[in-house]
Amino acid sequence: MSHTLHWQKSTFSDGGEGNTCVEIAVSPGTVHLRESDSPGAELNTTVGPLAHLILGVKAGAVRTTT
């Protein structure tokens, strides 16, 4: 069965219609992430690993760059 993904922009986006946004879509069993300026490249994962990544970043266990 094929599902049409409903992409949502991050609330941390610049608020405009530009292509500087992280987008997320959810389908059964999969979380899809992409950058709006490169929509053909997706990161697909499940909720568990994504939650661990987010918790690690928030806790400072994962280095981020700005």
Number of C-alpha atoms within 10 A of each C-alpha: 2 5 8 8 11 10 15 13 18 13 10 9 14 12 11 8 8 10 13 17 21 19 19 20 16 19 13 7 8 12 17 17 20 19 17 17 12 12 12 8 11 14 10 15 14 14 13 9 10 13 11 11 13 13 13 13 13 10 9 10 11 11 7 7 3 2
